[in-house]
């Protein structure tokens, strides 16, 4: 396991302050504010500590209320909303400086057998072995990255992301609102499916909302763009491993009112649909 992956797993573990209250440290990835995936992953980590191990996360829905300060820790308060025979529900609020910056509702379920089908077919794209990593692509443009964030943008990453159809963020072209990326952890993970799920939730926020910018020939790297997540939802359909390649197929069917809507499907190498996600966010361009 790489050192940066170990650091990320430690970041998501959280400190238990008292019953239902946890504290997590923040990480500055160069975005200025706390990365949304970090808050999602930490909130799910807090929730799972209040749920019995025989109940697996099957969905979550969350809202980003305020920007988080990447230089300060975050407190997570977990409300044990319901413990039923088959399902368990938790509500989590993330707090900084006495104000809510994020809330999440998560549902957990005991393992059950039932009807099963899958309609979407995994897109036919190049496999990850022949695709250049996002980190390598960023390093090719490092001379154009502001010095204040250059090290954060070009350092080793805990998630190996390989875009199948990359668009140059410095000179973006107008394209169909579709993106495909391969992703996996940069090292072996423990045999705890809960860890794999909240790590995938963390990673699912990368590259997602910018898919809605593709038809407009703009990039979130541009100084006159405001790109920020408003909400995020995810459903887990089948077991998977985050330390094996997953294909993230993303599309944006609509943008309006200064907001972009995106949805994604995650497939394993065998073509099984393991998770689905949706998000809406601000995509404003200032004059």
C-alpha positions as CSV (number, residue, x, y, z in Angstrom):
1,X,0.0,0.0,0.0
2,X,1.4,3.4,-1.0
3,X,2.0,6.0,1.7
4,X,-0.5,8.4,0.2
5,X,-3.2,5.7,0.3
6,X,-2.4,5.0,3.9
7,X,-2.7,8.7,4.7
8,X,-6.1,8.8,3.0
9,X,-7.4,5.8,4.9
10,X,-6.2,7.4,8.1
11,X,-8.0,10.6,7.1
12,X,-11.2,8.7,6.7
13,X,-11.0,6.7,10.0
14,X,-12.0,9.6,12.3
15,X,-11.6,10.2,16.0
16,X,-14.5,9.3,18.3
17,X,-15.1,12.2,20.7
18,X,-18.2,10.7,22.4
19,X,-21.3,8.7,21.5
20,X,-22.4,9.7,18.0
21,X,-19.8,12.5,17.7
22,X,-16.6,12.2,15.6
23,X,-13.8,14.4,14.4
24,X,-11.9,14.3,11.1
25,X,-8.9,16.2,9.9
26,X,-9.0,18.0,6.6
27,X,-6.8,17.7,3.6
28,X,-6.0,20.5,1.1
29,X,-5.9,19.1,-2.4
30,X,-5.4,22.5,-4.0
31,X,-9.0,23.3,-4.6
32,X,-9.0,26.1,-1.9
33,X,-11.9,24.5,0.0
34,X,-12.4,21.0,1.4
35,X,-12.8,18.4,-1.4
36,X,-16.4,17.2,-1.4
37,X,-15.4,13.6,-1.7
38,X,-13.5,13.9,1.6
39,X,-16.6,15.1,3.5
40,X,-18.7,12.3,1.9
41,X,-16.2,9.6,2.8
42,X,-15.7,10.9,6.4
43,X,-19.5,11.2,7.0
44,X,-20.0,7.6,5.8
45,X,-17.1,6.5,8.0
46,X,-18.8,8.2,11.0
47,X,-22.1,6.6,10.1
48,X,-20.7,3.0,9.8
49,X,-19.2,3.2,13.3
50,X,-22.8,3.3,14.6
51,X,-24.1,0.4,12.5
52,X,-23.6,-3.3,13.1
53,X,-21.2,-5.1,10.7
54,X,-23.9,-7.3,9.2
55,X,-25.5,-4.3,7.5
56,X,-24.0,-2.9,4.4
57,X,-24.3,0.6,2.9
58,X,-26.7,0.5,-0.1
59,X,-27.3,4.2,-0.7
60,X,-26.7,7.8,0.5
61,X,-28.0,11.2,-0.4
62,X,-26.2,14.4,0.7
63,X,-26.1,18.2,0.3
64,X,-23.2,20.6,0.4
65,X,-24.4,23.6,2.4
66,X,-21.2,25.7,2.8
67,X,-17.6,25.6,1.7
68,X,-15.4,23.7,4.2
69,X,-12.1,25.1,5.4
70,X,-9.3,22.7,4.4
71,X,-7.1,24.0,7.2
72,X,-9.5,23.1,10.0
73,X,-10.9,19.8,11.3
74,X,-14.6,18.8,10.8
75,X,-17.0,17.5,13.5
76,X,-19.5,14.9,12.5
77,X,-22.7,14.3,14.5
78,X,-24.6,11.0,13.8
79,X,-28.3,10.7,14.4
80,X,-29.5,7.1,14.8
81,X,-32.7,7.7,12.8
82,X,-33.9,4.1,12.6
83,X,-32.8,0.6,13.3
84,X,-35.3,-1.8,11.6
85,X,-35.3,-5.5,11.0
86,X,-33.7,-5.2,7.6
87,X,-32.7,-1.6,7.2
88,X,-30.8,0.9,9.3
89,X,-30.9,4.7,8.6
90,X,-28.4,7.3,9.8
91,X,-28.3,11.1,9.4
92,X,-25.0,12.8,9.6
93,X,-24.2,16.6,9.9
94,X,-20.7,18.0,9.3
95,X,-19.9,21.1,11.3
96,X,-17.1,23.7,11.2
97,X,-17.0,26.8,13.4
98,X,-20.4,26.0,14.8
99,X,-22.1,25.9,11.4
100,X,-23.4,23.0,9.3
101,X,-21.4,22.7,6.1
102,X,-22.9,19.4,4.9
103,X,-25.6,16.8,5.7
104,X,-26.0,13.2,4.6
105,X,-28.7,10.5,4.9
106,X,-27.4,6.9,4.5
107,X,-29.3,3.6,4.4
108,X,-27.8,0.2,5.4
109,X,-29.3,-3.2,4.8
110,X,-28.7,-6.8,5.9
111,X,-27.6,-9.1,3.1
112,X,-30.6,-10.5,1.2
113,X,-31.3,-12.7,-1.8
114,X,-33.9,-11.6,-4.3
115,X,-34.6,-10.7,-8.0
116,X,-31.6,-9.6,-10.0
117,X,-31.2,-8.0,-13.4
118,X,-29.0,-5.4,-15.1
119,X,-30.0,-3.3,-18.1
120,X,-27.0,-1.1,-18.9
121,X,-24.1,-2.7,-20.8
122,X,-20.6,-1.7,-19.9
123,X,-19.3,0.8,-22.6
124,X,-16.7,-0.6,-25.0
125,X,-13.6,1.5,-24.2
126,X,-9.9,1.0,-24.0
127,X,-8.8,-0.9,-21.0
128,X,-6.8,0.8,-18.2
129,X,-3.5,-0.8,-19.1
130,X,-3.2,1.3,-22.3
131,X,-4.5,4.6,-20.9
132,X,-2.3,7.4,-19.5
133,X,-3.0,8.3,-15.9
134,X,-4.5,11.7,-15.0
135,X,-1.5,12.4,-12.8
136,X,0.9,12.0,-15.7
137,X,-1.2,14.2,-17.9
138,X,-1.2,16.9,-15.2
139,X,2.5,16.7,-14.8
140,X,2.9,17.4,-18.5
141,X,1.3,20.9,-17.9
142,X,2.9,21.6,-14.5
143,X,4.6,24.7,-15.8
144,X,1.2,26.3,-16.3
145,X,-0.1,25.5,-12.8
146,X,0.2,28.3,-10.2
147,X,3.2,27.7,-8.0
148,X,1.1,28.0,-4.9
149,X,-0.8,24.7,-5.7
150,X,1.7,23.0,-8.1
151,X,3.0,20.6,-5.5
152,X,-0.5,19.5,-4.5
153,X,-1.6,19.0,-8.1
154,X,1.5,17.0,-9.1
155,X,2.2,14.9,-6.1
156,X,1.5,11.1,-5.9
157,X,-2.2,10.3,-5.5
158,X,-4.1,7.6,-3.4
159,X,-6.5,7.0,-6.3
160,X,-5.2,6.0,-9.7
161,X,-7.4,7.8,-12.2
162,X,-7.0,7.1,-16.0
163,X,-9.3,9.2,-18.3
164,X,-10.2,7.4,-21.5
165,X,-11.2,10.5,-23.4
166,X,-9.3,13.4,-21.7
167,X,-10.0,17.0,-22.6
168,X,-7.2,19.5,-22.2
169,X,-8.3,21.7,-19.3
170,X,-6.1,24.6,-20.5
171,X,-7.6,24.6,-24.0
172,X,-10.9,22.7,-23.6
173,X,-12.8,21.7,-26.8
174,X,-16.6,21.5,-27.1
175,X,-17.6,17.9,-27.0
176,X,-20.5,15.6,-26.1
177,X,-21.1,15.6,-22.3
178,X,-19.7,12.2,-21.7
179,X,-16.6,11.0,-19.8
180,X,-15.1,7.6,-19.1
181,X,-12.4,7.1,-16.5
182,X,-10.8,4.0,-15.0
183,X,-10.1,4.2,-11.3
184,X,-8.8,2.1,-8.4
185,X,-6.9,2.6,-5.2
186,X,-3.1,2.9,-5.4
187,X,-2.5,-0.3,-3.5
188,X,-4.1,-3.2,-1.8
189,X,-7.0,-2.5,0.6
190,X,-8.1,-4.5,3.7
191,X,-10.9,-7.1,3.2
192,X,-13.6,-4.8,4.6
193,X,-16.3,-4.0,2.1
194,X,-17.2,-0.9,4.1
195,X,-13.8,0.6,3.5
196,X,-14.1,-0.1,-0.3
197,X,-17.5,1.6,-0.3
198,X,-16.6,4.8,1.4
199,X,-13.4,5.0,-0.6
200,X,-15.4,4.7,-3.8
201,X,-17.8,7.4,-2.5
202,X,-14.7,9.6,-2.0
203,X,-13.4,9.0,-5.5
204,X,-16.8,9.4,-7.2
205,X,-16.6,13.2,-6.8
206,X,-13.5,13.4,-9.0
207,X,-14.2,14.4,-12.7
208,X,-18.0,14.2,-12.1
209,X,-19.4,17.7,-12.3
210,X,-16.9,18.9,-15.0
211,X,-18.7,16.5,-17.4
212,X,-21.4,19.1,-17.6
213,X,-18.9,21.6,-19.0
214,X,-17.9,19.5,-22.0
215,X,-20.5,20.9,-24.5
216,X,-19.5,24.5,-23.6
217,X,-15.7,24.4,-24.2
218,X,-14.9,25.7,-20.7
219,X,-12.9,24.2,-17.8
220,X,-13.0,24.5,-14.0
221,X,-9.3,25.5,-14.2
222,X,-10.4,28.9,-15.7
223,X,-10.4,31.8,-13.2
224,X,-13.8,33.1,-14.3
225,X,-15.5,29.8,-13.6
226,X,-17.3,28.8,-10.4
227,X,-17.8,25.0,-10.2
228,X,-19.1,23.6,-7.0
229,X,-21.1,20.5,-5.9
230,X,-24.6,21.2,-4.5
231,X,-25.7,17.6,-3.8
232,X,-24.6,14.0,-4.5
233,X,-26.3,10.7,-4.3
234,X,-25.0,7.1,-4.7
235,X,-26.4,3.6,-4.8
236,X,-24.4,0.4,-4.3
237,X,-25.8,-2.5,-6.3
238,X,-23.2,-5.3,-6.0
239,X,-20.0,-6.1,-4.0
240,X,-16.7,-4.9,-5.6
241,X,-13.2,-4.2,-4.7
242,X,-11.8,-0.7,-4.9
243,X,-8.3,-2.0,-5.4
244,X,-9.3,-3.5,-8.7
245,X,-10.2,-1.4,-11.8
246,X,-13.6,0.1,-12.1
247,X,-14.9,2.0,-15.1
248,X,-16.8,5.2,-14.3
249,X,-19.1,6.1,-17.2
250,X,-20.4,9.7,-16.7
251,X,-22.8,11.8,-18.7
252,X,-24.6,15.1,-18.3
253,X,-28.1,15.1,-19.8
254,X,-29.0,18.6,-18.8
255,X,-27.6,22.0,-17.7
256,X,-29.7,25.1,-16.9
257,X,-30.1,27.9,-14.4
258,X,-26.4,28.0,-13.7
259,X,-26.5,24.3,-12.6
260,X,-25.2,21.2,-14.3
261,X,-26.7,17.8,-13.7
262,X,-24.6,14.6,-14.1
263,X,-25.1,10.9,-13.6
264,X,-22.7,8.0,-13.5
265,X,-22.5,4.2,-13.6
266,X,-19.6,2.2,-12.2
267,X,-18.7,-1.2,-13.7
268,X,-16.1,-3.8,-12.7
269,X,-13.8,-5.5,-15.2
270,X,-16.4,-8.3,-15.7
271,X,-19.0,-5.7,-16.8
272,X,-21.2,-5.9,-13.7
273,X,-22.9,-2.6,-12.7
274,X,-21.6,-2.2,-9.1
275,X,-22.8,1.4,-8.3
276,X,-24.7,4.4,-9.7
277,X,-24.4,8.1,-8.8
278,X,-25.9,11.5,-9.5
279,X,-24.9,15.0,-8.8
280,X,-26.0,18.6,-9.4
281,X,-23.7,21.6,-9.0
282,X,-23.0,25.2,-9.8
283,X,-21.4,25.9,-13.2
284,X,-21.2,29.7,-13.4
285,X,-19.1,31.8,-15.7
286,X,-18.3,35.3,-14.6
287,X,-17.7,38.1,-17.2
